[in-house]
């Protein structure tokens, strides 16, 4: 019996150790679930912000006199927060750099892209020399674009535009052009890329291809026989989103 002295204390300590381990595991599980929920919420907010920025850009492109004017910078978005370069600080203290946003879209890196890097064929950019040459179109806090209706959420959005890769004129800053006796296949088509930045480093991107039926009709008229083509078409601008995807 003397050899069993202290056994109850040992059993008690082991039981306390086991319960402590179970409690710690529950705390970690709860904390992980909380972080997952917070990150998921921030990602959803950034995704909705990107969607809103895309739709706003589409609305502005509907009234542009031409897509060439958009590509060469003659037509600018009304939604621009300062210059088209430099960093922006979000309300939560995080920051983004507009130059890095453009470079990431053009060649997947933060530093300035060379022509060879932008022409490189990749799974995301398989067109080689006809790869999109993205340029900023609009950028700023989402509240500024929505009239302060987002409740002050720390969301920043940026949209970029690029000529359609179907173009064969070799000029990424000009829409349309001639392809033999017909207009270029990319005439009247423009690509839009919208990015939303939110809390906890969240970033969501959507891309879409849009077409202006009136610009397509005008491109066809421009390459038609002047003797038979009649007056230039003057239809009301009709813009369609013909493709859309979310980038992961």
VMD Tcl script that draws the C-alpha trace (Angstrom):
set ca {
  {0.00 0.00 0.00}
  {2.90 2.34 0.65}
  {3.98 2.09 -2.94}
  {0.67 3.63 -4.09}
  {1.13 6.93 -2.26}
  {0.67 9.93 -4.64}
  {-1.08 7.90 -7.34}
  {-4.26 9.95 -7.04}
  {-2.26 13.15 -7.53}
  {-0.64 11.74 -10.67}
  {-4.00 10.70 -12.08}
  {-5.42 14.12 -11.31}
  {-2.52 15.87 -13.03}
  {-2.87 13.66 -16.10}
  {-6.60 14.36 -16.26}
  {-5.96 18.11 -15.97}
  {-3.35 17.89 -18.72}
  {-5.77 16.05 -20.98}
  {-8.56 18.56 -20.33}
  {-6.15 21.45 -20.92}
  {-5.15 19.97 -24.28}
  {-8.80 19.54 -25.27}
  {-9.56 23.12 -24.20}
  {-6.59 24.49 -26.16}
  {-7.70 22.56 -29.24}
  {-11.21 24.02 -28.93}
  {-9.79 27.54 -28.60}
  {-7.59 27.07 -31.68}
  {-10.50 25.64 -33.67}
  {-12.73 28.56 -32.71}
  {-10.00 31.08 -33.56}
  {-9.35 29.41 -36.91}
  {-13.06 29.45 -37.75}
  {-13.22 33.13 -36.86}
  {-10.25 33.93 -39.11}
  {-11.67 31.87 -41.96}
  {-15.02 33.65 -41.68}
  {-13.31 37.06 -41.58}
  {-11.15 36.28 -44.62}
  {-14.14 34.92 -46.51}
  {-16.14 38.05 -45.75}
  {-13.29 40.31 -46.86}
  {-12.89 38.32 -50.08}
  {-16.61 38.57 -50.82}
  {-16.54 42.33 -50.26}
  {-13.62 42.69 -52.67}
  {-15.44 40.54 -55.23}
  {-18.57 42.66 -55.09}
  {-16.42 45.79 -55.36}
  {-14.75 44.42 -58.51}
  {-18.16 43.63 -60.01}
  {-19.37 47.16 -59.25}
  {-16.27 48.71 -60.80}
  {-16.71 46.55 -63.92}
  {-20.33 47.64 -64.35}
  {-19.45 51.29 -63.83}
  {-16.76 51.10 -66.50}
  {-19.15 49.41 -68.92}
  {-21.58 52.29 -68.42}
  {-18.86 54.82 -69.25}
  {-17.70 52.90 -72.32}
  {-21.24 53.00 -73.66}
  {-20.96 56.77 -74.15}
  {-17.38 56.90 -75.49}
  {-17.15 58.30 -79.04}
  {-14.87 55.40 -79.99}
  {-12.80 52.68 -78.39}
  {-9.68 54.15 -79.96}
  {-10.26 57.28 -77.90}
  {-10.38 55.09 -74.79}
  {-7.22 53.15 -75.68}
  {-5.11 56.21 -76.50}
  {-6.25 58.12 -73.42}
  {-8.24 60.80 -75.24}
  {-11.32 59.75 -73.27}
  {-10.79 59.38 -69.52}
  {-13.03 57.99 -66.84}
  {-14.76 60.46 -64.55}
  {-13.72 58.26 -61.63}
  {-10.03 58.91 -60.95}
  {-8.45 59.38 -57.56}
  {-5.33 61.41 -58.28}
  {-2.61 60.50 -60.77}
  {-2.32 57.16 -62.54}
  {0.71 56.04 -60.52}
  {1.98 55.74 -56.99}
  {0.63 54.00 -53.91}
  {-2.75 54.36 -52.24}
  {-3.38 53.69 -48.55}
  {-6.60 51.97 -47.53}
  {-8.41 52.91 -44.31}
  {-7.18 49.73 -42.60}
  {-3.56 50.78 -43.15}
  {-2.76 48.46 -46.08}
  {-1.62 49.93 -49.37}
  {-1.55 49.16 -53.08}
  {0.59 50.53 -55.88}
  {-1.17 51.41 -59.12}
  {1.94 50.75 -61.20}
  {2.22 47.27 -59.74}
  {-1.45 46.64 -60.55}
  {-0.81 47.42 -64.22}
  {2.44 45.43 -64.35}
  {0.82 42.39 -62.74}
  {-1.87 42.44 -65.41}
  {0.61 42.86 -68.27}
  {3.33 40.39 -67.30}
  {2.59 38.97 -63.86}
  {5.28 40.89 -61.98}
  {5.45 44.03 -59.86}
  {8.20 45.81 -61.79}
  {7.93 47.45 -65.21}
  {7.30 44.95 -68.02}
  {9.48 44.82 -71.10}
  {7.96 44.34 -74.55}
  {9.32 40.78 -74.65}
  {7.67 39.96 -71.32}
  {4.33 41.31 -72.46}
  {4.62 39.31 -75.71}
  {5.44 36.07 -73.89}
  {2.94 33.28 -74.46}
  {1.48 31.92 -71.22}
  {-1.67 30.08 -70.20}
  {-3.31 33.38 -69.22}
  {-1.88 35.34 -72.18}
  {-1.73 32.92 -75.13}
  {-1.80 35.48 -77.95}
  {1.89 36.42 -77.99}
  {2.40 39.81 -79.70}
  {-1.37 40.34 -79.58}
  {-1.53 39.97 -75.79}
  {-3.55 42.75 -74.12}
  {-1.62 45.87 -73.17}
  {-3.54 46.92 -70.11}
  {-3.79 50.58 -69.09}
  {-5.59 52.17 -66.18}
  {-9.03 53.59 -66.88}
  {-10.47 54.31 -63.42}
  {-9.35 53.97 -59.82}
  {-10.25 55.13 -56.32}
  {-12.06 54.24 -53.09}
  {-15.34 52.48 -53.75}
  {-17.20 55.03 -51.62}
  {-16.19 57.74 -54.08}
  {-17.70 55.77 -56.95}
  {-20.95 54.94 -55.18}
  {-21.63 58.24 -53.45}
  {-20.67 56.91 -50.03}
  {-23.23 54.09 -50.04}
  {-20.87 51.28 -48.97}
  {-20.86 52.23 -45.31}
  {-17.24 53.29 -45.26}
  {-15.85 49.86 -46.02}
  {-12.08 49.98 -46.75}
  {-12.47 49.05 -50.40}
  {-10.43 50.32 -53.33}
  {-11.16 49.53 -56.97}
  {-9.26 49.91 -60.22}
  {-10.26 49.12 -63.78}
  {-8.03 48.60 -66.80}
  {-8.82 48.43 -70.51}
  {-7.06 46.79 -73.42}
  {-7.53 46.18 -77.13}
  {-9.09 42.87 -78.09}
  {-6.49 40.15 -78.92}
  {-8.43 39.42 -82.10}
  {-7.03 42.61 -83.60}
  {-4.61 42.17 -86.49}
  {-3.57 45.78 -87.04}
  {-0.54 45.50 -84.71}
  {-1.53 48.66 -82.82}
  {-2.73 48.04 -79.22}
  {-3.77 51.69 -78.86}
  {-6.15 51.67 -81.82}
  {-9.44 49.87 -82.23}
  {-10.40 48.30 -85.51}
  {-8.44 48.65 -88.69}
  {-8.54 46.67 -91.89}
  {-7.91 42.97 -92.40}
  {-7.79 42.64 -96.16}
  {-11.16 43.63 -97.59}
  {-12.88 43.31 -94.20}
  {-12.60 45.10 -90.86}
  {-10.33 43.63 -88.22}
  {-12.00 40.83 -86.23}
  {-11.48 42.86 -83.06}
  {-13.13 46.05 -84.30}
  {-15.62 47.39 -81.79}
  {-14.37 45.03 -79.07}
  {-12.63 45.99 -75.85}
  {-11.42 44.09 -72.81}
  {-12.13 45.34 -69.30}
  {-10.36 44.18 -66.14}
  {-11.73 45.25 -62.75}
  {-9.91 44.68 -59.47}
  {-11.26 45.06 -55.96}
  {-9.01 45.44 -52.91}
  {-10.38 45.02 -49.40}
  {-9.62 44.21 -45.80}
  {-7.06 41.63 -44.71}
  {-5.26 41.83 -48.07}
  {-8.28 40.60 -50.04}
  {-8.05 41.01 -53.81}
  {-10.54 39.87 -56.44}
  {-10.34 40.32 -60.22}
  {-12.92 40.02 -62.99}
  {-12.32 40.33 -66.72}
  {-14.76 40.72 -69.52}
  {-14.97 41.44 -73.24}
  {-17.45 44.08 -74.36}
  {-18.62 45.03 -77.84}
  {-20.23 48.16 -79.25}
  {-22.57 47.20 -82.08}
  {-22.56 50.73 -83.46}
  {-18.75 50.75 -83.67}
  {-18.75 47.35 -85.38}
  {-21.22 48.65 -87.95}
  {-19.07 51.75 -88.48}
  {-15.94 49.61 -88.99}
  {-17.73 47.57 -91.64}
  {-18.91 50.74 -93.37}
  {-15.39 52.22 -93.41}
  {-13.94 49.28 -95.36}
  {-16.90 48.96 -97.72}
  {-16.87 50.24 -101.31}
  {-17.42 54.03 -101.14}
  {-19.49 53.83 -104.31}
  {-22.10 51.52 -102.78}
  {-21.84 51.77 -99.02}
  {-24.20 54.73 -98.60}
  {-24.13 57.12 -95.64}
  {-22.26 56.29 -92.46}
  {-24.32 54.42 -89.87}
  {-25.50 56.55 -86.99}
  {-27.16 54.05 -84.71}
  {-27.55 54.53 -80.96}
  {-24.60 53.08 -78.97}
  {-25.43 49.51 -78.00}
  {-22.91 47.82 -75.70}
  {-22.93 44.12 -74.91}
  {-20.85 42.08 -72.46}
  {-19.97 39.06 -74.59}
  {-17.65 37.24 -72.16}
  {-16.94 37.43 -68.45}
  {-14.76 35.51 -66.00}
  {-13.39 35.76 -62.50}
  {-9.65 35.27 -62.09}
  {-8.34 33.19 -59.19}
}
mol new
graphics top color blue
foreach p $ca { graphics top sphere $p radius 0.5 }
foreach p [lrange $ca 0 end-1] q [lrange $ca 1 end] { graphics top cylinder $p $q radius 0.2 }
display resetview
